[in-house]
Amino acid sequence: MTTVDLAALRRDIASLSEQNVLAAHRSAFDFGNDAIDHVFRDGLQRGGVHEIFADEAGDAGAATGFVIALALRASADQSPIVWVEEDFTAQEHGFPYAPGLQNIGLDPRRLIIVRCASPQDVLKTASDSLGIRGTGAVIIAPWSNPKCLDLTASRKLLLTAQQTDVPAFLLRLGASPSENAAITRWLIRAAPSQSSGANAPGYPAFDATLIRNRQGMTGHWTLQWESDDHVFRQIQPVSGTVVSTSAHRPPQTRKSWARPY
């Protein structure tokens, strides 16, 4: 009589299923920069789940900007981008600012914001949004590490994204990495922008580390997002001493998802 480890068997079958999803789906997008694009065999899977973490609480703005830039690269011009977030996330990090969206290259009229009372509602709404053909991208922003965002839930998001060819970007604020079905996982820090001259402000810059890539290699880059052309460009890190200031508070533990009124 042969003893079968059912848990291990389920993991093996799930792994094969995910590999088949990746192999069968060929639609992809890229960064517009050869230095980064070469680590992906055929570009980043459009119909997939990509996970973006802020390295520290003060990097939340950088992670959010990076997610928006990826959504712009992945979606067709003028297609709607759906942003599904938990109320607590908005309370911690504020709301998208229309002039700021324009500065990063996103027409605010393309953005559809859905705020949900609980992480379960966030995942349900995100899945429904991914199922709508014509959606350019879905940004999913629950707060911290909700129990409902487990391996099973992320696989469901992956399968839905693959079926409709709509990318899902998990914006993980106040969170730490855990096991899930994301195709790529990024760790984002803010980086100093480089002035275009005459003390004019430069383009947004990101210290980006690819810590998971189911399609190939990982890597680390300092990237500049050129919002006029919607492309990334690799730049050299600023040399010399940079004064670090603590202008943010540490992420808070969720106490309640109810509105304070």
C-alpha positions in Angstrom: 0.0 0.0 0.0 1.4 3.4 -1.0 1.0 6.4 1.3 0.1 9.6 -0.5 0.8 13.1 0.9 -2.4 14.8 -0.3 -1.3 18.3 0.7 1.9 17.9 -1.4 -0.1 16.4 -4.2 -2.4 19.4 -4.2 0.6 21.8 -4.3 2.1 19.9 -7.2 -1.1 20.0 -9.2 -1.6 23.7 -8.4 2.0 24.4 -9.5 1.4 22.6 -12.8 -1.8 24.5 -13.3 -0.1 27.9 -12.8 2.7 26.8 -15.2 0.1 25.9 -17.8 -1.5 29.3 -17.4 1.8 31.1 -18.0 2.7 28.9 -21.0 -0.7 29.2 -22.6 -0.9 33.0 -22.3 1.3 35.0 -24.6 0.1 38.6 -24.3 2.7 40.7 -22.6 4.0 44.3 -21.9 7.4 45.6 -21.2 9.2 48.6 -19.5 10.4 50.1 -22.7 14.0 49.7 -21.6 16.3 46.9 -22.7 18.3 46.9 -19.4 15.2 45.6 -17.6 13.3 43.9 -20.4 16.0 41.3 -21.0 15.2 39.5 -17.7 11.8 38.6 -19.0 11.6 36.0 -21.7 8.8 37.5 -23.6 7.8 40.5 -21.6 5.7 40.7 -18.4 2.5 38.7 -18.5 -0.4 41.1 -19.1 -2.9 38.5 -17.9 -1.3 38.0 -14.6 -0.9 39.2 -11.0 2.0 41.5 -10.2 2.8 42.4 -6.6 4.4 45.7 -5.5 5.6 46.3 -1.9 6.7 49.6 -0.3 10.0 48.9 1.4 9.1 51.2 4.4 6.1 53.3 5.3 7.7 56.4 3.8 8.0 54.6 0.4 4.2 54.2 0.0 4.1 57.1 -2.4 6.9 55.6 -4.5 5.2 52.2 -4.6 2.0 53.8 -5.6 3.7 55.8 -8.4 5.4 52.6 -9.6 2.1 50.8 -9.8 0.5 53.5 -11.8 3.4 53.6 -14.2 3.1 49.8 -14.7 -0.6 50.1 -15.2 0.0 52.7 -17.9 2.6 50.5 -19.6 0.2 47.5 -19.5 -3.0 49.1 -20.6 -4.2 50.5 -23.9 -4.5 54.3 -24.4 -7.7 55.6 -22.8 -8.8 52.3 -21.4 -10.2 52.6 -17.9 -7.9 51.7 -14.9 -9.9 50.4 -11.9 -8.4 51.2 -8.5 -9.9 49.0 -5.7 -8.8 49.9 -2.2 -9.8 49.3 1.3 -11.1 52.3 3.3 -8.3 51.9 5.9 -5.7 52.2 3.1 -7.1 55.5 2.0 -7.2 56.7 5.6 -3.5 55.9 6.1 -2.1 57.1 2.8 -4.7 59.6 1.4 -6.5 59.8 -1.9 -5.2 60.0 -5.5 -4.6 63.7 -6.4 -5.7 64.6 -9.9 -2.8 67.0 -10.7 -0.4 64.4 -9.4 -1.9 61.8 -11.6 -1.5 64.1 -14.6 2.1 64.7 -13.7 2.8 61.0 -13.7 1.0 60.6 -17.1 -2.4 59.3 -16.1 -5.5 61.2 -17.2 -7.7 61.2 -14.1 -10.7 60.6 -16.3 -9.4 57.1 -16.9 -9.3 56.2 -13.2 -12.3 54.5 -11.6 -11.8 54.4 -7.8 -13.8 51.8 -5.7 -13.5 51.9 -1.9 -14.5 48.9 0.1 -15.2 48.4 3.8 -13.3 45.1 4.1 -10.5 43.2 2.4 -13.0 40.5 1.4 -14.9 43.2 -0.5 -11.7 44.4 -2.1 -10.9 41.0 -3.5 -14.5 40.4 -4.6 -14.7 43.7 -6.4 -11.2 43.2 -7.9 -12.2 39.8 -9.3 -15.4 41.3 -10.8 -13.4 44.2 -12.3 -10.9 41.8 -13.9 -13.8 39.9 -15.5 -14.9 43.0 -17.4 -13.4 42.9 -20.9 -12.1 46.3 -22.0 -10.6 47.2 -18.6 -7.0 48.4 -19.0 -5.7 47.3 -15.6 -6.9 46.7 -12.0 -4.9 48.1 -9.0 -5.8 46.2 -5.8 -4.9 47.8 -2.5 -6.0 46.0 0.7 -4.3 47.1 3.9 -1.5 45.1 5.5 -1.7 41.2 5.4 -5.4 40.2 5.5 -6.0 36.5 6.0 -8.4 36.4 3.0 -5.5 37.2 0.7 -4.1 33.7 0.7 -2.7 31.4 -1.9 -6.2 30.3 -3.0 -7.5 33.8 -3.4 -4.4 34.9 -5.4 -4.7 31.9 -7.7 -8.3 32.9 -8.4 -7.2 36.4 -9.3 -4.5 35.0 -11.6 -6.9 32.7 -13.4 -9.4 35.5 -13.9 -6.6 37.9 -15.2 -5.4 35.2 -17.6 -8.8 34.5 -18.9 -9.6 38.2 -19.7 -6.1 39.4 -20.4 -6.4 42.2 -17.8 -3.4 42.7 -15.5 -3.9 42.8 -11.7 -1.4 44.9 -9.7 -1.4 44.1 -6.0 -0.3 47.3 -4.1 0.8 46.0 -0.7 1.1 48.9 1.8 1.8 48.2 5.4 2.4 44.5 4.4 5.1 41.9 4.3 5.5 39.2 1.6 3.8 35.9 1.9 3.1 32.9 -0.3 0.8 33.6 -3.2 0.5 33.2 -7.0 2.0 36.5 -8.1 4.1 36.2 -11.3 6.4 39.1 -10.2 7.1 40.7 -6.9 8.7 44.1 -6.5 10.2 46.0 -3.6 10.1 49.7 -4.2 12.0 52.5 -2.4 11.9 56.2 -3.2 14.9 57.5 -5.2 16.2 61.0 -5.8 15.0 62.5 -9.0 17.5 64.1 -11.4 16.8 67.7 -12.4 16.4 68.4 -16.1 18.3 71.7 -15.6 17.8 75.2 -14.2 16.7 73.6 -10.9 13.6 72.2 -12.5 12.1 69.1 -10.9 13.0 65.8 -12.5 10.9 62.8 -13.4 9.8 60.4 -10.7 12.5 57.9 -9.8 12.3 54.5 -8.1 14.8 52.2 -6.5 13.2 48.9 -7.8 14.2 45.4 -6.7 12.6 42.5 -8.5 12.5 39.8 -5.8 10.4 37.2 -7.6 10.1 36.5 -11.3 8.4 33.3 -12.4 9.5 34.2 -16.0 13.2 34.5 -15.5 15.8 36.3 -13.5 15.5 38.9 -10.7 17.4 42.2 -10.5 17.8 45.6 -9.0 17.6 49.0 -10.9 17.3 52.7 -10.3 14.5 53.7 -12.7 13.2 57.0 -14.0 9.6 57.2 -15.2 9.4 59.5 -18.2 5.8 60.4 -17.9 5.5 62.2 -21.3 6.4 59.1 -23.2 5.3 56.5 -20.7 8.7 54.7 -20.6 11.2 53.7 -17.9 14.8 54.6 -18.2 17.6 53.2 -16.1 19.7 55.9 -14.4 22.7 55.9 -12.1 22.0 56.3 -8.4 22.9 59.7 -6.9 26.3 59.6 -5.4 27.4 61.3 -2.1 25.7 61.5 1.2 21.9 61.8 1.4 20.4 63.1 4.6 17.7 60.8 5.9 14.7 62.3 7.6 11.9 60.6 9.4 8.9 62.4 7.9 6.5 59.5 8.3 5.0 57.4 11.1 5.2 53.6 11.1 2.3 51.7 9.6 -0.5 51.1 12.0 -2.2 47.9 12.8 -5.8 47.7 11.7 -8.2 48.4 14.6 -11.4 48.6 12.6 -12.5 49.0 9.1 -15.5 51.1 10.1 -15.5 54.8 9.3 -14.8 57.1 12.3 -18.1 59.0 12.2 
